[in-house]
């Protein structure tokens, strides 16, 4: 589920285990379906888990069945799928969110990383977390007003970070404090 603050609508991920297909629907304030994101005949989803919306209206869905993050335009037209950076064979995406710059943050439970891609699906970097223990991120939420990033983990609770970008001239990494 994802409530869109801009449209005041609810985005809901649905899946059918018997057919191996899924879809995302947009519901109005009364719970009535206004739109279905399933490309009519070809399902672009198998098992949608986490959903968010970017500032440009794109709908971003982490899909365990596809092992990808699937992005559509606000109207439901397919834009791209992100299956991980070039150096990784496959991801298993969970939590997704976007930051104030429309960059997409993805929890990959396959590699226990948080990855950042741009709004067109190009890998930018891993989030490097200055933390004495290794965290296993599973969910994310970003608060643009306070610049806080909330990372839910599988076994260590929730971590809250001040979200700050510091460019390293050699690696272009982003750090959380």
N, C-alpha and C positions, 0 to 999 in steps of 0.2 A: 504494500500500500504506500501511496505517496499523495499527500495533500498539496496541491499547487497553490501557493499564496497569491500568485499573479492572476490566475483564472478562477480561483475558489472552487476548483473541481478536484475530484479524487481519481487517481490513476491506480488501477488494480491489475495485478498479474495473476493470470489463471493458467492452469495446466491440466491436461488429461493424461494420466499415466497409461491408460489403456491404448491410446493412439500415439503417444509420444509427441504430442503437439501442445502448443500453448499460445496465449495471446495476452495482450494488454488492452484494457478498455478504459475509456474516460467516462466518468459518471458525473452528473450534475448534483446539486445540493440535495435533491430529493432521492438520489440513488439510482436514477434512471440512466441507462447507457446512452451516451451521446455519440460515441465513436469507438471503433474497434481497430486496433493496430495489428492486423494479421495479414496484410497485403492480399486480401480477398481470397485467392486460391492457394498461394504458397505461404505456409506459416514460417515466419522468420524467428519464432521463438519455440523452444521445447519446454524449458522449465524456468520461467522468469522468477527471480528471487527478490532482488532489490531494485527499486525504481527511484529515479530523481528526474528533475527537469532543469535544463540549463537556462541562463538568462536570455538566450536567443530563442527559447521555446522548444529546443530539441528535447526529446524524451530519451533517457539513458537507462538501459536495463541490463543488469548482470544476469546472465542465463547459465545455469549449471549444465543444462543439457547440451547447449551449443559450445560450452567452455569458452565463452566470449562475452564481451560487453557489446550489446546491440544498440545502435543509435538511429532514431528516426526523427524526421522533422515534426514540428508541432501537428501537422495535418496527417501524420502517419506514414509518409513516404520514407522508405529505407534510405539511410545515408551511408553507414558503414558498420562493420564489426571489427572490434579490436580483440585480437587473440594473444597479445603479449608482445614484448619487445623482441627485436630480431634475434637476440641471444638466447631466448627461452623457447623451449619446444612447445609448451602449452601452459595455460593458466587455468585456475579454477576460481573465477571471480565471485566475490560476495558483495560486501557493502560498496556503494558508490555514492559520491557526492560531487558537487562542483564548487569552485571557489569564486571569488569576486572577479577574477579575470576569465571566467568561463572555462577554466581548465578542469579536466575530469580526473578525480582521484578514485582509485580502485584498490580494494583489498584483494590480494591474491593469496588464498589459503594454501595453494600448492607450494609457493616459495616463501610464505610468511612475510610478504612485503606489501607496502603501499606504493602503487605506481601512479605517475602523473602523465596524462596525455593531453594534447591540445584539443580544441573543440572540433578538429577535423580528424582525430584519431591517430596522430603521430606521437610516438613515445617521446617524452621529454626527460624524465628522470625517475629515480626511486626517491622516496622521502627518506632522508637519513634522520633517524630519531636518536637523539642523545639521551640514552637511557641505560642504566647499568645492567638491566635484565633484558633478555630478548622477548619481545612481545609477539603474540600471534594474532594480528589484526583480523577482525571478521566484519566489523561495521564501522561506518564513518558518518559524521555530520559536521557541517561547517557553518559557523555563525558569522555572517559578513559584518554585522554591526560591531562585534567585539574582536573579530579576527581570531576566534578560537576554533580549533579543530578537536573534535571529540572522536577518540578511537576506542571502539569496543573490542575487547579481546576474548579469545576462547576460554582462557583460564586465569587471567589476572585482573579482571574488572575493566573499568573505563579509565583511560588516560586523557587528560586535557592538556592541549599544547597551545601556546601562543604561536600563531601561524605567521611566520616571517620568511621572506625570501632573501637569501644572501647568495649572490652569484659568486661562484668560485671560478676565476678566469681559466682554470685548467680543466675543470670537470663540469661546470654548470649545474652543480647540485643545489638542492634546497634543503635547509635544515629547520627543524622544529625545536623550539625551546619551551 
